[in-house]
Amino acid sequence: MYQIELKNVSFVYGAGEPYEIRALDNINLHLGGSVMTGFMGHTGSGKSTLVQLLNGILKPTSGQVLLDGKDIWEDPKKIRDIRFRVGVVMQYPEYQLFDETVRDDIAFGPKNMGLSKEEIEQRVIDAVHFAGLDESLLDKSPFELSGGQKRRAALAGVIAMRPEILVLDEPAAGLDPGGRREILGRIREFQRSSGTSVIIVSHSMEDMAMYCDRIIVMSAGKVAMDGTCSEVFGRYNELLDVGLDVPQITYVADELRKHGIDIGADIYTVKYAASQILSKIGGRQI
């Protein structure tokens, strides 16, 4: 299974300038495996900078980013090949859309991989269906799309390359609740069926709790927490201390505990809360 390792990685914006900003400070992490990993952190915590290091959009100021044990910057001329293997969907999809039509935009990566015309077309169609875009949009300019459609088109363009590791920065931003559930559900289904490692950045605690297997909390350029949903949300007071919110159901569980009904400190989804409540009353329906 494909692995990315960050080894003593630091990143400084404006290094050497009077107003330099240390976005990441000596990060050591192993990422990968057939799991969905979520990055959380308040604005400025370093999470978006970190994910841009994973396929060479940014280069570490110091330290190494290793893909299957090899420094991705060992040969800068081959950094494009890394981007085929580690696909990144940025927070602002309009920055990733640039071709004349949606079809050409989605096909850009596969074309640069040297695939046949037939294979490229099939990948475009598969990616469009995955992203929930109507095929009628393929011949439109990407700049005619709505914000939500642009996000789906940017996702389709990365999925068409069939990366070994998929990185998504706020993939559901700009979507209504139904759209959020649909696109995140599709991503989760893709991760499970393909075995691809998915890394996702989101401000939504509910999204993290519902879809991720592992959560990494960033604060001031460092890793503040790293564990399962249960482990991380069970430390909800610490999450509040680093400026993050928690799922509403976690607050409900805390209030229940204050009133003598202890269903656990690691409650993070309504489904889990319901199962814990039922276990407390011996399986009887409420």
C-alpha positions, 0 to 999 in steps of 0.5 A: 500500500502506498505511503507518504512520509513527512520527515522533519518537514518545515515550511516558511512563507517568505523565508529570510524576509522580515515578515516570514511566516512559519506555517509548518514546524518540524512535522513527522507523519506517516500517511497512506494505507486504505483509509480516509484521513482527515486534517482539522485545524483553525485557519492558519494552523498549517493544514492546507500548506501541508497537503500542498507539500504532498505532491510537490505543489510546494517544496519544504523549506527543510525536511523531506516528503517521501513517497514509498521511501523516495524523496519526491524532490530527488529529481525535480524534473520528475515532479510531474510524475509524482502529481499523477500518483498523488492527486490534489483537489485544491480548496478553490477549484477555479484555480485548477480549471483552465482549458476551453471545455470541461471535457478538455480540462478533465482529459488534461491529466490523462493526456499527459500520462500518454494514454490512448484516445479511447482510454482518455475518453473512457476515463473522462466519462467515468470521472464525470459520472463519479463526480455527479456532473451531467455529460451535457456540461462536457462541451461547456467552458468550465467558467460557465459552471456554478461554484458547485459544478466547478468543484465537481469538475476539478474533482473529476479531473483528478479522479481521471488520473486514477491517483494512488493517493487522493488529497482533497482540500475542502471538497464539499465547500460551496455545496448545499447539505444534500450535495455535501452528503452526495460528494463525500459519500461518493469519495468514501465509496471510491476509497473503499472500493478502490483501496485508494488512500484519501486525505481530506481537509475540512472545517466540518466536524460532522463531515470528519466524524462521519467519513474519516477513519483517522483524524489529525489535528493541526495547531500552530504548524504542529500536529496537536492530535492524531488518532481515530474519531473516537480518540480525537473527539473524546478529547473535545475539551482540548479541541475547543482549546485549539480553536475547533468546534466539535459535532453537536452530538458531542455537546449533547452527550456531555449534557447527558453526562452532567445529568447522570446519563454517561454514554461516553466521552467519545460520542461523535455521530448520532448513530453512535450516540443512539447505539450507546443509549440503547446499550444503556437501557438494555436494547429497549427502544426509547 
